[in-house]
């Protein structure tokens, strides 16, 4: 479980390597401080994707990407030198400053508009029809592992605003029209929808 509050930006240390059966292996460079929280088998959110640490070597951690992960997320586009948002799993007693984030990406979404508003930025994304029921204005959404508030929902799109801190400490500051980000909708919305379906309420 995560909160969507990125701890730091890591760097893909080497070109991703095949790991067998269609998967890939990533080696990620990070700080010693973050490494102290990452034991073998620990969970690490990499640009919003919950992955398992399979090897550790000082300030480098290795994770493996399954074919499903490569198909559903933007991690198949990573190369040596790519920056990624990193967040270790939530610990008992940690502050929950964002919202409940599982690291289970629903799909990727593409930036269709970017507006620079002095120090802030407005990003609009094309919204897949399958995810539309889960996004509401002022609700929570996770993009590339960053907990954000939905600023607006339109017909086939949604928008968020980014404050200077977010632009500085995460990879979202590098987004341009055409960028693809990992989308995770609020899991509570999914549970509510499922509960209503089971009770035969709604369509």
N, C-alpha and C positions, 0 to 999 in steps of 0.2 A: 504494500500500500504506500502511496506517495501523496504529496500535497500540491504538486505543480509549482513549487518554489524552487527554481533552479539554483543549485549550489555553486556551480562553476561551468565554464565551457571547457570541454576536453577536445583533444585533437586525435583524429585517426592517425596512428603512428606509422602504419605501413599499408601498402595496398592490400585490400581484402583478399583472402585466400579461400578457395573452395574447401568445404569441410566434409564433403561426401553427401550423396543423395540430394543434390541440388541446393544445399545450404552454403553459407559463407562464414568465415571466421574473421572477427575484427579484433585488432589490438588498439586499445585506446590509452593515450597518455593523459595523465591528470596530476593533480598536486599530491604531495605526500600526506597532507591533512585528509583529503578525501580517501586516499589509499588506506589510511588507518581504520576506516570504517568498512572496508571491503574485504571480507574473508572469502575463502574459496566456497562457492555455492551461494554467496549472497546475491541479493537482487539489486540491480542498478537500472534506473530509467535512463535510456540513451535516446535523446530527442523524443521523449514520451513513450518509448517502447520498453517494457519491463523485460530485462534480459538477465541471465544467470552468469556469474563470474566462474569461468572454467579454469582459469590460470591467473596467477598473480606474480609479478616480478617488479618489486620496488614501486615506481610510479607509472607502471603499465598494468592494465588489466585486459584479459582476453574474454570475449563473449562470442557466442555462436548464434547465427541467424538461420532459423528454419525456413524452408521454402514458403510456408504460409506468411511468415513475417516479411519476406522479401516481396511477396505479391501484394500485400495489403498496405505496406508503409513506404516511406521514401528512402529507407535505408539502403535499398539496392543502388542508389545513386552516389553513395559515399565512395570517396577515393582517399589516397594518402594525402594528409593535410587538411581534410574536411573538418570543420568545427562542429561539435555536437553539444547539446545541452545535457548536463549530468545532474542527477539527483539520486542519492542513496535512499534505501527504504526508510520509512518513518519508524522512529524508535519510541518506545514507551516514554511518555513525558515530554516529547518534542511538541513544539507549538504547531497547531494546525492553522496556518496562516492563509492557505489557499482554499482548496476544497478536496473532497475525497477523489483521488485519482488512482486508477488501477494499473495503468501502463498497458492496457489492452486496447490498442488502436482500432478504431472502427473503419477508417479509410483515410486516404490522403485527400487534401483539398488544395485547389490552386488559387493563387492571388490573381484577381481580375481588376483590381483598382488599388492604387496607393496614393494617399494624399498626405503631404508633409504639412503639418500645422504648427509652425514655429518649432518648438522643441518636441512636440508630440507627433504621432503618426496615426493615420486612419488606414486600415487595411480591410478590403472587401474580398470575400472568397465565394467562388461558386459552391453552392450547397447541393450535395447529392440528395435526390428525392427520398432515398431510404433513411436519411438522417434528419430530414426536416422536422419530424414531429418532436424531436428531442431538444430543439433549440428555441429559446424564448428570450425576448429582450430583457436585459438585466440578469439573465441566468448565467450559469458557469459553463465554460468550455475549456478544453485543453488543446493547445496547438504546439506541436513539437516539444511537449513536456511542460509548457508554461500555462499556469492557471490564469485565465482571463475572463473578463465580464463581456457578455454579448452586448454590443452597443446598439445594434439594429438587426432586424430580420426582414428580408424582402422576399419577393417572388423568385426563388431559385438562388438566393444569395444571403450572406450574413456578414456583419462587420464587427470589428473590434478596434479599440483605440489603445495605443501603446505609449506609456509614459517614458520619460528620458531614462530612468533606471532600467526598465525592461530592455530598451534599445541598447543600453550599454553592456549589460551583463549577460544577455542571451543572444542567440543567433538570429532572433527575429529582426534585429536591426539591419540585417543583410538582405531582407526580403525585397524582391522587386516583382513586378507583374510577370506571371509565369512560374514563380516559385511554388513548389509543392511542400505542404506541411502536413504532419501527422495529426489527425483529428481524433480526439476521444470525447464523446458527449458525456454528460452527467449520468452516471450509472443509476442514480435515483429515479431519473425519468424512465429508464428502461424497466425498472422494477414496478413502477406505477402502471405503466402500459401493460405489462404482463399480468399484474393483479386484476386489472380491469377486463382483460381478455378472458381470463379464467372465470370471472364472474359474469361474463356475457354482457358487459357494459361497453357502449360505444361501438364503433364499426370494426 
